[in-house]
Amino acid sequence: MLDLLDALLDTAPEPRLRLVSGDEARALMVLLGVLEEEASSEDVRRAATDMRFRIGSRLA
């Protein structure tokens, strides 16, 4: 699943967050934050951190 999100963020044309609304993107940021804190796998935590950074930079 994280590979799919990664591919969508990297290959979509610039209006990437048009896949989700601004409010949905913020909700994803919160959910990824929880995943980042609670995941038992270091790979999952690292991927969640990366996704939060990417989405956050596009929201700014």
mmCIF file as Biopython writes it, N, C-alpha, C and O atoms, coordinates in Angstrom:
data_model
#
loop_
_atom_site.group_PDB
_atom_site.id
_atom_site.type_symbol
_atom_site.label_atom_id
_atom_site.label_alt_id
_atom_site.label_comp_id
_atom_site.label_asym_id
_atom_site.label_entity_id
_atom_site.label_seq_id
_atom_site.pdbx_PDB_ins_code
_atom_site.Cartn_x
_atom_site.Cartn_y
_atom_site.Cartn_z
_atom_site.occupancy
_atom_site.B_iso_or_equiv
_atom_site.auth_seq_id
_atom_site.auth_asym_id
_atom_site.pdbx_PDB_model_num
ATOM 1   N N  . MET A ? 1  ? 0.820  -1.188 0.000   1.0 0.0 1  A 1 
ATOM 2   C CA . MET A ? 1  ? 0.000  0.000  0.000   1.0 0.0 1  A 1 
ATOM 3   C C  . MET A ? 1  ? 0.867  1.257  0.000   1.0 0.0 1  A 1 
ATOM 4   O O  . MET A ? 1  ? 0.601  2.197  -0.749  1.0 0.0 1  A 1 
ATOM 5   N N  . LEU A ? 2  ? 1.906  1.275  0.840   1.0 0.0 2  A 1 
ATOM 6   C CA . LEU A ? 2  ? 2.765  2.452  0.879   1.0 0.0 2  A 1 
ATOM 7   C C  . LEU A ? 2  ? 3.501  2.654  -0.431  1.0 0.0 2  A 1 
ATOM 8   O O  . LEU A ? 2  ? 3.769  3.791  -0.820  1.0 0.0 2  A 1 
ATOM 9   N N  . ASP A ? 3  ? 3.834  1.565  -1.123  1.0 0.0 3  A 1 
ATOM 10  C CA . ASP A ? 3  ? 4.471  1.692  -2.435  1.0 0.0 3  A 1 
ATOM 11  C C  . ASP A ? 3  ? 3.524  2.346  -3.431  1.0 0.0 3  A 1 
ATOM 12  O O  . ASP A ? 3  ? 3.954  3.147  -4.261  1.0 0.0 3  A 1 
ATOM 13  N N  . LEU A ? 4  ? 2.246  2.014  -3.357  1.0 0.0 4  A 1 
ATOM 14  C CA . LEU A ? 4  ? 1.258  2.625  -4.242  1.0 0.0 4  A 1 
ATOM 15  C C  . LEU A ? 4  ? 1.142  4.114  -3.967  1.0 0.0 4  A 1 
ATOM 16  O O  . LEU A ? 4  ? 1.121  4.907  -4.909  1.0 0.0 4  A 1 
ATOM 17  N N  . LEU A ? 5  ? 1.067  4.522  -2.697  1.0 0.0 5  A 1 
ATOM 18  C CA . LEU A ? 5  ? 1.000  5.939  -2.362  1.0 0.0 5  A 1 
ATOM 19  C C  . LEU A ? 5  ? 2.256  6.657  -2.820  1.0 0.0 5  A 1 
ATOM 20  O O  . LEU A ? 5  ? 2.189  7.779  -3.322  1.0 0.0 5  A 1 
ATOM 21  N N  . ASP A ? 6  ? 3.392  6.016  -2.648  1.0 0.0 6  A 1 
ATOM 22  C CA . ASP A ? 6  ? 4.657  6.598  -3.079  1.0 0.0 6  A 1 
ATOM 23  C C  . ASP A ? 6  ? 4.656  6.825  -4.584  1.0 0.0 6  A 1 
ATOM 24  O O  . ASP A ? 6  ? 5.073  7.885  -5.052  1.0 0.0 6  A 1 
ATOM 25  N N  . ALA A ? 7  ? 4.197  5.855  -5.335  1.0 0.0 7  A 1 
ATOM 26  C CA . ALA A ? 7  ? 4.148  5.980  -6.791  1.0 0.0 7  A 1 
ATOM 27  C C  . ALA A ? 7  ? 3.190  7.085  -7.213  1.0 0.0 7  A 1 
ATOM 28  O O  . ALA A ? 7  ? 3.485  7.838  -8.141  1.0 0.0 7  A 1 
ATOM 29  N N  . LEU A ? 8  ? 2.058  7.191  -6.547  1.0 0.0 8  A 1 
ATOM 30  C CA . LEU A ? 8  ? 1.099  8.250  -6.882  1.0 0.0 8  A 1 
ATOM 31  C C  . LEU A ? 8  ? 1.688  9.630  -6.638  1.0 0.0 8  A 1 
ATOM 32  O O  . LEU A ? 8  ? 1.510  10.537 -7.451  1.0 0.0 8  A 1 
ATOM 33  N N  . LEU A ? 9  ? 2.385  9.791  -5.524  1.0 0.0 9  A 1 
ATOM 34  C CA . LEU A ? 9  ? 2.963  11.096 -5.216  1.0 0.0 9  A 1 
ATOM 35  C C  . LEU A ? 9  ? 4.110  11.452 -6.153  1.0 0.0 9  A 1 
ATOM 36  O O  . LEU A ? 9  ? 4.305  12.625 -6.471  1.0 0.0 9  A 1 
ATOM 37  N N  . ASP A ? 10 ? 4.866  10.462 -6.596  1.0 0.0 10 A 1 
ATOM 38  C CA . ASP A ? 10 ? 6.037  10.731 -7.422  1.0 0.0 10 A 1 
ATOM 39  C C  . ASP A ? 10 ? 5.734  10.859 -8.906  1.0 0.0 10 A 1 
ATOM 40  O O  . ASP A ? 10 ? 6.470  11.545 -9.615  1.0 0.0 10 A 1 
ATOM 41  N N  . THR A ? 11 ? 4.681  10.225 -9.401  1.0 0.0 11 A 1 
ATOM 42  C CA . THR A ? 11 ? 4.448  10.197 -10.841 1.0 0.0 11 A 1 
ATOM 43  C C  . THR A ? 11 ? 3.271  11.029 -11.307 1.0 0.0 11 A 1 
ATOM 44  O O  . THR A ? 11 ? 3.126  11.266 -12.506 1.0 0.0 11 A 1 
ATOM 45  N N  . ALA A ? 12 ? 2.436  11.475 -10.401 1.0 0.0 12 A 1 
ATOM 46  C CA . ALA A ? 12 ? 1.273  12.270 -10.805 1.0 0.0 12 A 1 
ATOM 47  C C  . ALA A ? 12 ? 1.721  13.663 -11.223 1.0 0.0 12 A 1 
ATOM 48  O O  . ALA A ? 12 ? 2.740  14.158 -10.742 1.0 0.0 12 A 1 
ATOM 49  N N  . PRO A ? 13 ? 0.963  14.300 -12.120 1.0 0.0 13 A 1 
ATOM 50  C CA . PRO A ? 13 ? 1.297  15.680 -12.463 1.0 0.0 13 A 1 
ATOM 51  C C  . PRO A ? 13 ? 1.180  16.589 -11.241 1.0 0.0 13 A 1 
ATOM 52  O O  . PRO A ? 13 ? 0.671  16.155 -10.208 1.0 0.0 13 A 1 
ATOM 53  N N  . GLU A ? 14 ? 1.626  17.801 -11.328 1.0 0.0 14 A 1 
ATOM 54  C CA . GLU A ? 14 ? 1.761  18.688 -10.169 1.0 0.0 14 A 1 
ATOM 55  C C  . GLU A ? 14 ? 0.523  18.828 -9.293  1.0 0.0 14 A 1 
ATOM 56  O O  . GLU A ? 14 ? 0.677  18.816 -8.072  1.0 0.0 14 A 1 
ATOM 57  N N  . PRO A ? 15 ? -0.693 18.960 -9.819  1.0 0.0 15 A 1 
ATOM 58  C CA . PRO A ? 15 ? -1.826 19.063 -8.871  1.0 0.0 15 A 1 
ATOM 59  C C  . PRO A ? 15 ? -2.114 17.726 -8.193  1.0 0.0 15 A 1 
ATOM 60  O O  . PRO A ? 15 ? -3.223 17.199 -8.273  1.0 0.0 15 A 1 
ATOM 61  N N  . ARG A ? 16 ? -1.109 17.197 -7.537  1.0 0.0 16 A 1 
ATOM 62  C CA . ARG A ? 16 ? -1.195 15.864 -6.944  1.0 0.0 16 A 1 
ATOM 63  C C  . ARG A ? 16 ? -2.258 15.746 -5.870  1.0 0.0 16 A 1 
ATOM 64  O O  . ARG A ? 16 ? -2.940 14.726 -5.779  1.0 0.0 16 A 1 
ATOM 65  N N  . LEU A ? 17 ? -2.403 16.764 -5.070  1.0 0.0 17 A 1 
ATOM 66  C CA . LEU A ? 17 ? -3.376 16.665 -3.983  1.0 0.0 17 A 1 
ATOM 67  C C  . LEU A ? 17 ? -4.801 16.788 -4.483  1.0 0.0 17 A 1 
ATOM 68  O O  . LEU A ? 17 ? -5.744 16.736 -3.693  1.0 0.0 17 A 1 
ATOM 69  N N  . ARG A ? 18 ? -4.965 16.948 -5.765  1.0 0.0 18 A 1 
ATOM 70  C CA . ARG A ? 18 ? -6.313 16.941 -6.321  1.0 0.0 18 A 1 
ATOM 71  C C  . ARG A ? 18 ? -6.926 15.552 -6.216  1.0 0.0 18 A 1 
ATOM 72  O O  . ARG A ? 18 ? -8.138 15.390 -6.352  1.0 0.0 18 A 1 
ATOM 73  N N  . LEU A ? 19 ? -6.078 14.544 -5.971  1.0 0.0 19 A 1 
ATOM 74  C CA . LEU A ? 19 ? -6.594 13.199 -5.730  1.0 0.0 19 A 1 
ATOM 75  C C  . LEU A ? 19 ? -7.413 13.169 -4.443  1.0 0.0 19 A 1 
ATOM 76  O O  . LEU A ? 19 ? -8.337 12.368 -4.299  1.0 0.0 19 A 1 
ATOM 77  N N  . VAL A ? 20 ? -7.065 14.043 -3.525  1.0 0.0 20 A 1 
ATOM 78  C CA . VAL A ? 20 ? -7.796 14.205 -2.274  1.0 0.0 20 A 1 
ATOM 79  C C  . VAL A ? 20 ? -7.929 15.699 -2.010  1.0 0.0 20 A 1 
ATOM 80  O O  . VAL A ? 20 ? -7.124 16.498 -2.488  1.0 0.0 20 A 1 
ATOM 81  N N  . SER A ? 21 ? -8.936 16.062 -1.259  1.0 0.0 21 A 1 
ATOM 82  C CA . SER A ? 21 ? -9.120 17.477 -0.915  1.0 0.0 21 A 1 
ATOM 83  C C  . SER A ? 21 ? -8.109 17.886 0.152   1.0 0.0 21 A 1 
ATOM 84  O O  . SER A ? 21 ? -7.438 17.038 0.741   1.0 0.0 21 A 1 
ATOM 85  N N  . GLY A ? 22 ? -8.007 19.180 0.394   1.0 0.0 22 A 1 
ATOM 86  C CA . GLY A ? 22 ? -7.113 19.671 1.439   1.0 0.0 22 A 1 
ATOM 87  C C  . GLY A ? 22 ? -7.453 19.108 2.803   1.0 0.0 22 A 1 
ATOM 88  O O  . GLY A ? 22 ? -6.563 18.752 3.575   1.0 0.0 22 A 1 
ATOM 89  N N  . ASP A ? 23 ? -8.759 19.027 3.104   1.0 0.0 23 A 1 
ATOM 90  C CA . ASP A ? 23 ? -9.179 18.460 4.390   1.0 0.0 23 A 1 
ATOM 91  C C  . ASP A ? 23 ? -8.817 16.982 4.482   1.0 0.0 23 A 1 
ATOM 92  O O  . ASP A ? 23 ? -8.390 16.507 5.534   1.0 0.0 23 A 1 
ATOM 93  N N  . GLU A ? 24 ? -8.989 16.256 3.375   1.0 0.0 24 A 1 
ATOM 94  C CA . GLU A ? 24 ? -8.625 14.836 3.378   1.0 0.0 24 A 1 
ATOM 95  C C  . GLU A ? 24 ? -7.117 14.661 3.539   1.0 0.0 24 A 1 
ATOM 96  O O  . GLU A ? 24 ? -6.663 13.743 4.222   1.0 0.0 24 A 1 
ATOM 97  N N  . ALA A ? 25 ? -6.349 15.539 2.912   1.0 0.0 25 A 1 
ATOM 98  C CA . ALA A ? 25 ? -4.894 15.470 3.044   1.0 0.0 25 A 1 
ATOM 99  C C  . ALA A ? 25 ? -4.476 15.710 4.489   1.0 0.0 25 A 1 
ATOM 100 O O  . ALA A ? 25 ? -3.571 15.044 4.993   1.0 0.0 25 A 1 
ATOM 101 N N  . ARG A ? 26 ? -5.122 16.649 5.152   1.0 0.0 26 A 1 
ATOM 102 C CA . ARG A ? 26 ? -4.808 16.903 6.567   1.0 0.0 26 A 1 
ATOM 103 C C  . ARG A ? 26 ? -5.177 15.700 7.429   1.0 0.0 26 A 1 
ATOM 104 O O  . ARG A ? 26 ? -4.452 15.353 8.361   1.0 0.0 26 A 1 
ATOM 105 N N  . ALA A ? 27 ? -6.300 15.067 7.117   1.0 0.0 27 A 1 
ATOM 106 C CA . ALA A ? 27 ? -6.692 13.860 7.853   1.0 0.0 27 A 1 
ATOM 107 C C  . ALA A ? 27 ? -5.672 12.744 7.622   1.0 0.0 27 A 1 
ATOM 108 O O  . ALA A ? 27 ? -5.334 12.010 8.551   1.0 0.0 27 A 1 
ATOM 109 N N  . LEU A ? 28 ? -5.188 12.616 6.397   1.0 0.0 28 A 1 
ATOM 110 C CA . LEU A ? 28 ? -4.143 11.630 6.119   1.0 0.0 28 A 1 
ATOM 111 C C  . LEU A ? 28 ? -2.884 11.929 6.914   1.0 0.0 28 A 1 
ATOM 112 O O  . LEU A ? 28 ? -2.212 11.012 7.387   1.0 0.0 28 A 1 
ATOM 113 N N  . MET A ? 29 ? -2.562 13.205 7.063   1.0 0.0 29 A 1 
ATOM 114 C CA . MET A ? 29 ? -1.392 13.588 7.853   1.0 0.0 29 A 1 
ATOM 115 C C  . MET A ? 29 ? -1.536 13.104 9.299   1.0 0.0 29 A 1 
ATOM 116 O O  . MET A ? 29 ? -0.580 12.602 9.890   1.0 0.0 29 A 1 
ATOM 117 N N  . VAL A ? 30 ? -2.725 13.258 9.855   1.0 0.0 30 A 1 
ATOM 118 C CA . VAL A ? 30 ? -2.973 12.816 11.233  1.0 0.0 30 A 1 
ATOM 119 C C  . VAL A ? 30 ? -2.853 11.296 11.325  1.0 0.0 30 A 1 
ATOM 120 O O  . VAL A ? 30 ? -2.198 10.774 12.227  1.0 0.0 30 A 1 
ATOM 121 N N  . LEU A ? 31 ? -3.483 10.593 10.396  1.0 0.0 31 A 1 
ATOM 122 C CA . LEU A ? 31 ? -3.424 9.130  10.419  1.0 0.0 31 A 1 
ATOM 123 C C  . LEU A ? 31 ? -1.994 8.617  10.223  1.0 0.0 31 A 1 
ATOM 124 O O  . LEU A ? 31 ? -1.582 7.659  10.877  1.0 0.0 31 A 1 
ATOM 125 N N  . LEU A ? 32 ? -1.252 9.245  9.336   1.0 0.0 32 A 1 
ATOM 126 C CA . LEU A ? 32 ? 0.139  8.845  9.149   1.0 0.0 32 A 1 
ATOM 127 C C  . LEU A ? 32 ? 0.964  9.132  10.399  1.0 0.0 32 A 1 
ATOM 128 O O  . LEU A ? 32 ? 1.891  8.386  10.715  1.0 0.0 32 A 1 
ATOM 129 N N  . GLY A ? 33 ? 0.634  10.206 11.108  1.0 0.0 33 A 1 
ATOM 130 C CA . GLY A ? 33 ? 1.315  10.515 12.363  1.0 0.0 33 A 1 
ATOM 131 C C  . GLY A ? 33 ? 1.092  9.438  13.402  1.0 0.0 33 A 1 
ATOM 132 O O  . GLY A ? 33 ? 2.018  9.047  14.112  1.0 0.0 33 A 1 
ATOM 133 N N  . VAL A ? 34 ? -0.141 8.957  13.492  1.0 0.0 34 A 1 
ATOM 134 C CA . VAL A ? 34 ? -0.450 7.870  14.428  1.0 0.0 34 A 1 
ATOM 135 C C  . VAL A ? 34 ? 0.302  6.609  14.015  1.0 0.0 34 A 1 
ATOM 136 O O  . VAL A ? 34 ? 0.884  5.922  14.856  1.0 0.0 34 A 1 
ATOM 137 N N  . LEU A ? 35 ? 0.288  6.309  12.727  1.0 0.0 35 A 1 
ATOM 138 C CA . LEU A ? 35 ? 1.003  5.136  12.225  1.0 0.0 35 A 1 
ATOM 139 C C  . LEU A ? 35 ? 2.497  5.259  12.514  1.0 0.0 35 A 1 
ATOM 140 O O  . LEU A ? 35 ? 3.149  4.287  12.895  1.0 0.0 35 A 1 
ATOM 141 N N  . GLU A ? 36 ? 3.020  6.447  12.330  1.0 0.0 36 A 1 
ATOM 142 C CA . GLU A ? 36 ? 4.439  6.708  12.581  1.0 0.0 36 A 1 
ATOM 143 C C  . GLU A ? 36 ? 4.806  6.422  14.039  1.0 0.0 36 A 1 
ATOM 144 O O  . GLU A ? 36 ? 5.872  5.876  14.321  1.0 0.0 36 A 1 
ATOM 145 N N  . GLU A ? 37 ? 3.924  6.791  14.952  1.0 0.0 37 A 1 
ATOM 146 C CA . GLU A ? 37 ? 4.193  6.607  16.384  1.0 0.0 37 A 1 
ATOM 147 C C  . GLU A ? 37 ? 3.929  5.189  16.857  1.0 0.0 37 A 1 
ATOM 148 O O  . GLU A ? 37 ? 4.616  4.704  17.756  1.0 0.0 37 A 1 
ATOM 149 N N  . GLU A ? 38 ? 2.948  4.516  16.271  1.0 0.0 38 A 1 
ATOM 150 C CA . GLU A ? 38 ? 2.482  3.244  16.810  1.0 0.0 38 A 1 
ATOM 151 C C  . GLU A ? 38 ? 2.977  2.004  16.077  1.0 0.0 38 A 1 
ATOM 152 O O  . GLU A ? 38 ? 2.872  0.901  16.613  1.0 0.0 38 A 1 
ATOM 153 N N  . ALA A ? 39 ? 3.508  2.150  14.879  1.0 0.0 39 A 1 
ATOM 154 C CA . ALA A ? 39 ? 3.915  0.982  14.093  1.0 0.0 39 A 1 
ATOM 155 C C  . ALA A ? 39 ? 5.082  0.261  14.760  1.0 0.0 39 A 1 
ATOM 156 O O  . ALA A ? 39 ? 5.980  0.887  15.324  1.0 0.0 39 A 1 
ATOM 157 N N  . SER A ? 40 ? 5.049  -1.046 14.686  1.0 0.0 40 A 1 
ATOM 158 C CA . SER A ? 40 ? 6.132  -1.828 15.282  1.0 0.0 40 A 1 
ATOM 159 C C  . SER A ? 40 ? 7.305  -1.995 14.314  1.0 0.0 40 A 1 
ATOM 160 O O  . SER A ? 40 ? 8.418  -2.305 14.741  1.0 0.0 40 A 1 
ATOM 161 N N  . SER A ? 41 ? 7.071  -1.797 13.046  1.0 0.0 41 A 1 
ATOM 162 C CA . SER A ? 41 ? 8.125  -1.962 12.042  1.0 0.0 41 A 1 
ATOM 163 C C  . SER A ? 41 ? 8.808  -0.622 11.748  1.0 0.0 41 A 1 
ATOM 164 O O  . SER A ? 41 ? 8.143  0.386  11.508  1.0 0.0 41 A 1 
ATOM 165 N N  . GLU A ? 42 ? 10.128 -0.629 11.770  1.0 0.0 42 A 1 
ATOM 166 C CA . GLU A ? 42 ? 10.885 0.580  11.453  1.0 0.0 42 A 1 
ATOM 167 C C  . GLU A ? 42 ? 10.637 1.022  10.016  1.0 0.0 42 A 1 
ATOM 168 O O  . GLU A ? 42 ? 10.593 2.221  9.740   1.0 0.0 42 A 1 
ATOM 169 N N  . ASP A ? 43 ? 10.475 0.077  9.104   1.0 0.0 43 A 1 
ATOM 170 C CA . ASP A ? 43 ? 10.199 0.415  7.704   1.0 0.0 43 A 1 
ATOM 171 C C  . ASP A ? 43 ? 8.873  1.150  7.564   1.0 0.0 43 A 1 
ATOM 172 O O  . ASP A ? 43 ? 8.774  2.111  6.801   1.0 0.0 43 A 1 
ATOM 173 N N  . VAL A ? 44 ? 7.860  0.707  8.291   1.0 0.0 44 A 1 
ATOM 174 C CA . VAL A ? 44 ? 6.553  1.360  8.234   1.0 0.0 44 A 1 
ATOM 175 C C  . VAL A ? 44 ? 6.643  2.761  8.836   1.0 0.0 44 A 1 
ATOM 176 O O  . VAL A ? 44 ? 6.089  3.711  8.282   1.0 0.0 44 A 1 
ATOM 177 N N  . ARG A ? 45 ? 7.333  2.893  9.958   1.0 0.0 45 A 1 
ATOM 178 C CA . ARG A ? 45 ? 7.488  4.219  10.574  1.0 0.0 45 A 1 
ATOM 179 C C  . ARG A ? 45 ? 8.219  5.173  9.639   1.0 0.0 45 A 1 
ATOM 180 O O  . ARG A ? 45 ? 7.836  6.335  9.506   1.0 0.0 45 A 1 
ATOM 181 N N  . ARG A ? 46 ? 9.256  4.690  9.001   1.0 0.0 46 A 1 
ATOM 182 C CA . ARG A ? 46 ? 10.033 5.525  8.074   1.0 0.0 46 A 1 
ATOM 183 C C  . ARG A ? 46 ? 9.175  5.942  6.875   1.0 0.0 46 A 1 
ATOM 184 O O  . ARG A ? 46 ? 9.219  7.097  6.451   1.0 0.0 46 A 1 
ATOM 185 N N  . ALA A ? 47 ? 8.398  5.006  6.332   1.0 0.0 47 A 1 
ATOM 186 C CA . ALA A ? 47 ? 7.524  5.316  5.195   1.0 0.0 47 A 1 
ATOM 187 C C  . ALA A ? 47 ? 6.452  6.327  5.592   1.0 0.0 47 A 1 
ATOM 188 O O  . ALA A ? 47 ? 6.149  7.240  4.825   1.0 0.0 47 A 1 
ATOM 189 N N  . ALA A ? 48 ? 5.877  6.172  6.781   1.0 0.0 48 A 1 
ATOM 190 C CA . ALA A ? 48 ? 4.861  7.112  7.254   1.0 0.0 48 A 1 
ATOM 191 C C  . ALA A ? 48 ? 5.454  8.505  7.424   1.0 0.0 48 A 1 
ATOM 192 O O  . ALA A ? 48 ? 4.818  9.500  7.075   1.0 0.0 48 A 1 
ATOM 193 N N  . THR A ? 49 ? 6.658  8.577  7.956   1.0 0.0 49 A 1 
ATOM 194 C CA . THR A ? 49 ? 7.334  9.865  8.115   1.0 0.0 49 A 1 
ATOM 195 C C  . THR A ? 49 ? 7.558  10.519 6.759   1.0 0.0 49 A 1 
ATOM 196 O O  . THR A ? 49 ? 7.315  11.714 6.592   1.0 0.0 49 A 1 
ATOM 197 N N  . ASP A ? 50 ? 8.019  9.738  5.797   1.0 0.0 50 A 1 
ATOM 198 C CA . ASP A ? 50 ? 8.262  10.248 4.451   1.0 0.0 50 A 1 
ATOM 199 C C  . ASP A ? 50 ? 6.967  10.747 3.803   1.0 0.0 50 A 1 
ATOM 200 O O  . ASP A ? 50 ? 6.947  11.819 3.199   1.0 0.0 50 A 1 
ATOM 201 N N  . MET A ? 51 ? 5.897  9.974  3.928   1.0 0.0 51 A 1 
ATOM 202 C CA . MET A ? 51 ? 4.616  10.375 3.350   1.0 0.0 51 A 1 
ATOM 203 C C  . MET A ? 51 ? 4.100  11.664 3.995   1.0 0.0 51 A 1 
ATOM 204 O O  . MET A ? 51 ? 3.583  12.540 3.301   1.0 0.0 51 A 1 
ATOM 205 N N  . ARG A ? 52 ? 4.236  11.782 5.313   1.0 0.0 52 A 1 
ATOM 206 C CA . ARG A ? 52 ? 3.795  13.000 5.994   1.0 0.0 52 A 1 
ATOM 207 C C  . ARG A ? 52 ? 4.577  14.208 5.487   1.0 0.0 52 A 1 
ATOM 208 O O  . ARG A ? 52 ? 4.003  15.275 5.272   1.0 0.0 52 A 1 
ATOM 209 N N  . PHE A ? 53 ? 5.876  14.044 5.297   1.0 0.0 53 A 1 
ATOM 210 C CA . PHE A ? 53 ? 6.701  15.135 4.791   1.0 0.0 53 A 1 
ATOM 211 C C  . PHE A ? 53 ? 6.268  15.532 3.384   1.0 0.0 53 A 1 
ATOM 212 O O  . PHE A ? 53 ? 6.118  16.717 3.088   1.0 0.0 53 A 1 
ATOM 213 N N  . ARG A ? 54 ? 6.069  14.545 2.522   1.0 0.0 54 A 1 
ATOM 214 C CA . ARG A ? 54 ? 5.671  14.830 1.136   1.0 0.0 54 A 1 
ATOM 215 C C  . ARG A ? 54 ? 4.311  15.519 1.060   1.0 0.0 54 A 1 
ATOM 216 O O  . ARG A ? 54 ? 4.153  16.509 0.347   1.0 0.0 54 A 1 
ATOM 217 N N  . ILE A ? 55 ? 3.343  15.003 1.786   1.0 0.0 55 A 1 
ATOM 218 C CA . ILE A ? 55 ? 2.013  15.613 1.764   1.0 0.0 55 A 1 
ATOM 219 C C  . ILE A ? 55 ? 2.072  17.008 2.367   1.0 0.0 55 A 1 
ATOM 220 O O  . ILE A ? 55 ? 1.478  17.946 1.836   1.0 0.0 55 A 1 
ATOM 221 N N  . GLY A ? 56 ? 2.796  17.142 3.487   1.0 0.0 56 A 1 
ATOM 222 C CA . GLY A ? 56 ? 2.909  18.450 4.142   1.0 0.0 56 A 1 
ATOM 223 C C  . GLY A ? 56 ? 3.550  19.493 3.250   1.0 0.0 56 A 1 
ATOM 224 O O  . GLY A ? 56 ? 3.137  20.652 3.258   1.0 0.0 56 A 1 
ATOM 225 N N  . SER A ? 57 ? 4.560  19.096 2.477   1.0 0.0 57 A 1 
ATOM 226 C CA . SER A ? 57 ? 5.210  20.064 1.594   1.0 0.0 57 A 1 
ATOM 227 C C  . SER A ? 57 ? 4.290  20.499 0.467   1.0 0.0 57 A 1 
ATOM 228 O O  . SER A ? 57 ? 4.431  21.604 -0.057  1.0 0.0 57 A 1 
ATOM 229 N N  . ARG A ? 58 ? 3.363  19.653 0.093   1.0 0.0 58 A 1 
ATOM 230 C CA . ARG A ? 58 ? 2.419  20.017 -0.969  1.0 0.0 58 A 1 
ATOM 231 C C  . ARG A ? 58 ? 1.247  20.840 -0.433  1.0 0.0 58 A 1 
ATOM 232 O O  . ARG A ? 58 ? 0.585  21.552 -1.189  1.0 0.0 58 A 1 
ATOM 233 N N  . LEU A ? 59 ? 0.996  20.738 0.869   1.0 0.0 59 A 1 
ATOM 234 C CA . LEU A ? 59 ? -0.063 21.538 1.472   1.0 0.0 59 A 1 
ATOM 235 C C  . LEU A ? 59 ? 0.391  22.974 1.718   1.0 0.0 59 A 1 
ATOM 236 O O  . LEU A ? 59 ? -0.428 23.892 1.765   1.0 0.0 59 A 1 
ATOM 237 N N  . ALA A ? 60 ? 1.699  23.164 1.873   1.0 0.0 60 A 1 
ATOM 238 C CA . ALA A ? 60 ? 2.247  24.492 2.200   1.0 0.0 60 A 1 
ATOM 239 C C  . ALA A ? 60 ? 2.114  25.469 1.059   1.0 0.0 60 A 1 
ATOM 240 O O  . ALA A ? 60 ? 2.527  26.622 1.182   1.0 0.0 60 A 1 
#
